[in-house]
Amino acid sequence: MNYGIEYPDKILLTQKVYRTLLQAMARPGEIYSLPTSPGANGLMLVIITLLDGEVSFHVIGDDIQKLTHDIYVETGSKVEDIEKADFIIITSGCSKGLLLSAKRGTLLRPDLSATIIYSVNTLSRGNCAGVYISLQGPGIKDKVFLCVEGIKKEEFYYLKEANSEYPLGVDSIFIDKDNNIVCIPRSSKLEVV
């Protein structure tokens, strides 16, 4: 499988993607553009940047078999039940509550939680036909507002519930069709507006 990235370029590109992810996690709710190459898919760029043979994943959504196969081939990660997966990839706009089964870490090891990766249609600040959310917390001055198209409103309620006992919770990454990303760490207070 080829995502438009040749191997030497893939290493440099994943380094740039990783730096962008770090910036986005440090500034929750801010929209960042992923560095890409022609024909590269933002979702797969994030996946090949974060996953390797030492972690596990679970896919919820559309075309599960193909995406699961592609992730395994590209990363060597193993498929796992949602309760044990290190990364959960949601492509259908809603986990239908399955997100609440994700690992949330322990008080001694909150880092043992899952990271949720969402594929959405659009991330924007302006008018859109999606779900409006507000975020507060570390890395945010006052409050930030965001509109997300291609996700169901109830998914944000599941995410809020999963993160209700900080430092336990899940971190989330949203990637849209234009290769923009937004991160919402578990430390952010999320409200549906």
Buried (B, 14 or more C-beta within 10 A) or exposed (E): EEBBBEEEEBEEBBEBBEEBBEEBBEBBBBBBEBBBBEEBBBBBBBBBBBBEEEBBBBBBBEEBEEBBBBBBEBBEBBBBEBEEBBBBBBBBBBBEEBBEBBBBBEEEEBEEBBBBBBBBBBBBEEEBEBBBBBBBBEBBEEEBEBBBBBBBEBBBBBBBEBBEEBBBBBBBBBBBBBBBBBBBBBBBBBEBE
